[in-house]
Amino acid sequence: MRDSFARISHRLRLNPDFTKLWVSDTISVFGSQITLLALPLTAALLLHASPPQMGLLVAMGTLPFGLFSLHAGAIIDRRRKLPLIKLVTWSRGGLLLVVPLAAYVDLLRMEILYAVAFLLASHAVFADVGYQTLIARLVAREELVEANSRFGLSESSATIAGPSLAGLLVQWLTAPFAIVLDALLFLVSGCVLGSMKLREPPPGERPAGITLWHEIREGLRAVRAHPVLRWTGTLLAAWQFLYHMLVAVFVLFAVREVGLSAGTVGLIFSTAGLGFFAGSLYVKQVSRRIGLGPTMLSGMYATALGWGIISLAGGGTQAAAALVLALLCQGFGAGLFFLTHISLRQGVTPERLLARVISTMRFIAVAATPLGALLGGALGEAIGLRATVALVAVGGIALATVAMLYSPLKPLKEMPEPGMPLQQER
């Protein structure tokens, strides 16, 4: 078994286009982590946003996934993926420059942050589906867990360094101008994509009368028909709803309730990346030992534990230590949960449907997240920031318990064949 995984790792190292795709994604997610923190800090520190305004900002950053995900999958299945990803990457770099330019001429308003968050997420809808589709094209099925764990390691490394750097840049340059670095990184990422030698075959001809909506419905039917996809999509939707309730209030909680500086918030944010990094490192070993489904369930419980610890954080040094531990738990659980889910999704889906299934699952997972963010902001105003975080933690524990008792994930040990129904162990 160990020799088999060594051979897979060796084949991936010898795959230059996979390596370039990996490098490009690493650069992009590193920059995105800067904006992920700098944008809400701009709202909280420079524009003095209220909890409902912060909730709306988070909601605008998730709304495009519900609006465009289904269309993105069908559109990407009809086109070559690499040129589209390059275009989107360069466009995101240009869009990010709007925030520092508006701040420079003293025109920055919450409405501009809402628009930028919405447009960035709209670009991400297409970029994320394109990346995942290309991974499945560039590697074999038996290489998927290893390939996705490498992308997970890149993301976790970015979440370790990105927020820390963002916090320091915010204190040094102020929040809007820290975003300039993210814009430059996206431009570099686009150049790396441009160096790939992949020659994609043209998409197959569509039969007469087959419209975009026909193809969208085919993706929806594929998810509904497969127990693994159906259940994981439902669990992801509920998890994302809770997570975005937390995101809507976390920065305000850390700054106003706990009393942390922007630099400290950035350092604490980076510990989630350390946790995700550990999850990325161990997801292969954990899934081999206990199976794919139990690995996902373990990740759900770990994230819920992290949310509970956040709600208990008091003030001062002890609070900072509690938040570090909390985000380590959340990050580790997210690494186990999401990397296993992504590999399952790619492994059970026929290639011709892959982009549509990915986009359908993303739609299911995030369609309600704007409501989660708005609810988090509203509850933060109505019952307080700490009580809102505690409510999220209780919801996370309940969700993991329902998944363990009723979903088909607990008996799922190995990767099902593409398009095949789940074979449960008795």
Secondary structure, 3 states (H helix, E strand, C coil): CHHHHHHHHHHHHCCHHHHHHHHHHHHHHHHHHHHHHHHHHHHHHHCCCCHHHHHHHHHHCCHHHHHHHHHHHHHHHCCCHHHHHHHHHHHHHHHHCHHHHHHHCCCCCHHHHHHHHHHHHHHHHHHHHHHHHHHHHHCCHHHHHHHHHHHHHHHHHHHHHHHHHHHHHHHHHCHHHHHHHHHHHHHHHHHHHHCCCCCCCCCCCCCCCCCHHHHHHHHHHHHHHCHHHHHHHHHHHHHHHHHHHHHHHHHHHHHHHCCCCHHHHHHHHHHHHHHHHHHHHHHHHHHHHHCHHHHHHHHHHHHHHHHHHHHHCCCHHHHHHHHHHHHHHHHHHHHHHHHHHHHHHHHHCCHHHHHHHHHHHHHHHHCCHHHHHHHHHHHHHHCCHHHHHHHHHHHHHHHHHHHHHHCCCCCCCCCCCCCCCCCCCC
